[in-house]
Amino acid sequence: MAGTSMQTIRREDDEDYMSLLPECLIHHIFSFLTMRDVVKTRVLLKRWRSVWTTVSDIKLSVFCYADYRFVDEVLTLYARRKVKKFHLDVRLFRVCEHIIYSWLHFAVDHQVEQLFLNVDTWFKCWSLPLPPFLYDCSSLTELQLRTCHFSSHESISWSLLKSLSIGTVSGDVLRNILMGRPALEYLNLIGLQGVKQIHSRSLRELVIDVSLVDCPLEISTPCLLSLRVSGARFHEIIETFEAPSLVEAELDIDGPAKLDCCLLKELPHKLQNAIRILIGAWCLQDSFLLPGFL
């Protein structure tokens, strides 16, 4: 009996300590959890029953159709006026576009700042059309999109956007994105279709997968500090490169030795302003075949 009483007292003491935690600290702890795990914490303490409804970061995963209902319930009970981070990862055989749009509408209505969206289905040729209201989300500062495609007819109002990571994009869309974006500092391009130019006066960091680029590129970025390129066609794809402020270039080259040797011969010319050049293991191995390079 004494042991049971001590356990009860210890449990009550633990609850008292947890009850004293400030809400900002609880939210910080929740930021490391998925939304499903965050919701489970409501059984720990009476005070925590509603704390989860005011988190600033929402991380949602939809891996089965039963998750649709869970997401709807979470968003219905959410009590905060603004959302800082909205992370939506959908991986299903087939998706209901209008449901995903309703979740994205929730994020836009709550003035989301950082949005991550991945929609993956078994249909590899399919991608989610971005809804028109997302182009007008002026609160965005960071945007990551996977398996989504843009409309070239929509105007884009992302005046506060600082970081953008997108999949395959066309020349018209990229031009529309870069035009009048004074805050954009980071750009990650996973694939380009018909893009011939990348011109930006605000970019500080540029990441490109050149294995998914279909035509030569002219890059003009006077304020660029960092360039990261992956793929085996750097010397073919990047035709003109103007970046007088460049500090560091990182090349993750995975291709035949012949291509790498051609690449290495052109590196000093195309990256002449870089203070430091980092190259991948394959490329580094072949560089010893070129006298005077290293």
N, C-alpha and C positions, 0 to 999 in steps of 0.2 A: 504493500500500500504506500509506504514511504517513497519507494522508487517511482511509483506511478505519479505521486504528487510532485516529485522533483521534475519529472519529465514534463508535466503540465505547466509548472512554473517556468521552466526553461523555454517551452514553446511560446508561452505568453510573452516572455522577455524578448524573444526573437521577433515576434510580431510587433512589439512596441518599437524596437529598433528600426524595423523596416517601415513602420508607419511614420517615423521621423524623417525618412529620406525626402529631400525636396523634390518637387515634381520635375524640375529640369534634369535632375540626376536620373530619375526613373525613365524619363524620355530618352536620355542618352543610352541607358542600358537597353531599352527597347530598340534603339537604332541598329543594334547588331543582330536582331532577330527577324525572322519572317513574320508577316502579319498573323499567320495562323498560330505561331508560338506566342506572339504578343497577346492575342485574345485569351489564350489559356491562362495567363497570369492573373486574370480576374478572380480566380478561385483562391488565390493566396491570401488576400486581405480584403476586408470590406472596402477600404479606401481605394483599392486598385480595381474595383469593379467597373469604374468609369474612366480611370486614368488612360486606358488604352484608346479611348475615343478622341483623345486630344493630342495624340502623337503628331509630330511634324513630318515624319517619314513613313510612307506607306509602301510596303513591299508585298506584292501579290504574285502568286504563281498559280497558273491554271494548267494542270496536267491531266485532268479528267473532267467530264461534263458535270460531275457533282460539285466541282469547285465554282461553277457559275453562281450557284445559290449562296455559297459562302461569301464570295466577293460582293454580291448584291447586299447581303446583310451587313457586312462591314461598312460599306459606303453609306448605307441608309442610317446607321447609328453614329456615324462620324460627326463630331461636334465642333471641331475646330474650323475657323473661318478661312484659314489659309493652309495650303500644303507646300512644304518646302521640297520634298522629294517624292516622286510618284514612280514606282518601279513596277512594271507590268510585264510578266514573262508568260506567254501563252504557247503551249506545245500540245497540239491536238491533231487528230486525223483530219478534221475539218472544223472551221471556226464559223461562228455567227457574227458577221461584221457589225450588225446593228447593236449587238450587246457590247462589243468592244468599244464601239463609238460612244455608247452611253457612259462607259467607265472613263474614257478620255474626256468626255464632256464634263464629268464630275471634276477631273483634275483642272481643266481650264477654268471652270466656274469658281474653283478654290484658289485661283491665281498661283498655280504651280510654278516653281522656279526651276527645278531639275527633273526632267522627264526621261525615263528609259523605257523603250517599248520594243519588245521582241515578239514576233508572231511567227511561229514555225509550224508548218503542216507537212503532211506526206506528199503534197503536190509541190514539187521543187520549182516548177515554173510559175507558181502563184505568189503574189505579194499583196499586202494590204494597202489599198488606196488610202492615203491620208485624208481625213475628213476636212472640209473647208474651214470649219471653225478653228482647227489647229494652226492654220496659217496666220490667224489673227491673234494668237496668244502672246501678247506683248510682255507678259511677266517672265517668260522663259529666259534663263541665263545659261542653262546647259541642256543639250538635247542629244540623245543617243537613239538611233533608229536602226532596227534590223528587220529585214524582209518586209520593207514598206516601200512604196513608190510615190513620187511627187507628181502633181499635175503642173504642166508648164503654163497653164492658163490662170493660175492663182497668184495673186500678189502676196508677198510675205511681209509680215509686220513683227519682226523679231529684233527690235531696236536695242534690247538689253543683252542679247545672246553673246556669250563669251566663248562657249565651247560647243562644237558640233561634230558628231560622229555619225556618218551615214553610209549605207550600202550603195548599190549601183545608182548613179545619178547622171542625167543628161547635161549637155552643155548649156542649154537654155535655163534649166533649173538652177545649176550651179551659179551661173551669171546672175540670176535673180536673187540667189541667197547672198552672194558676196556684195552685190550692189547696195550701197548705203548701209553697211553694217559696220559702223565705226568701233563697236565693242568686241567684235569677233577676234579672238586671239589664238584659239586652238581649232584646227580642222583635221579630221581623220576621214580619209576617203578610201573605202574598201573596193570600189569599182567605179569606172567611168565609161560612159557610152557617148562617143562623139564629142567629148570635151577636148578642145584644142588649146585653151588658155586658162590659166589660174592667175588672176590679177587681184591683189589685195594690198592695201596700205596699212592694214591693222594686224594682220597675222603675225604671231610670234613663234608658233610651232605648227609644222605641217607634217602629216603622216599619210603616206600613199602606198597602196599595194599595186605596183605596176604590172603584176601578172594579170590583172583584171582591167587593164587599160587598152583600148582598141586603136588609138592613134597617137602620134607624137604630141608632146605637150610643150607649151611655152609658159614658163613660170616667172612671174615678176612680183616679188614680195620684198620691198625695200626694208621692212622692219623685221623680217624673219630672223630668228635667232637659232632655231633648231629644225633640222630636217631629218625625218626617218623614212626610209624607203625599204620595202620588201619586194621580192620578185627578182627574176633573172634577166630583165630587159631594160635595165636602167639606162645604158648607153644608147639604146634605140628609142626609148619612149620619151625621155627628158631631152628634148631637142635644144631648148634655150633655157638657161637658168640664171636669173638675175636676183641676187640676194646679197647686197653689199654689207649687211649687218650680220651675216651668218657667223655663228660661233661654233656650232657643232653639227656634224652630219653623221648619221648612223645608218649603215647599209646592211640589211639582212638578206644576203644574196644566196639563193639556193638554185644553182643552175650548172650547166656544163662548163668545164674548165676553159674551153675556147671562148665562151661568152664572158667569163670572168676576166680573162686576160685582156680582152678588148675593153672591158669596163675599166680595168685598172689603168690602162694606158690613157684613158680620157678623164679619169678622176681629177688629176691636178688642174686640168683646164676648167672643167665644169664646176668644181667646188673650190676654186682658187681662193675664195674669201674665208673659207672655214678655218678656224684656229685648230680644231681637232676633228679627225675623221675616224670613226669606229667602223670596222668591217667584220663580217661574219667569219666563222671558222673556215668554210670552204674557200671563200675569197682570200682569206689570209694565207691559206696553204698555197694557193696558186701565185700569190704575190711574190714569192721567192724566186719564181721563174723570170721575173722582170727585173733586170739589173737596174739599180739606182732608185727603185720605187720606195723601198723601205730603208 
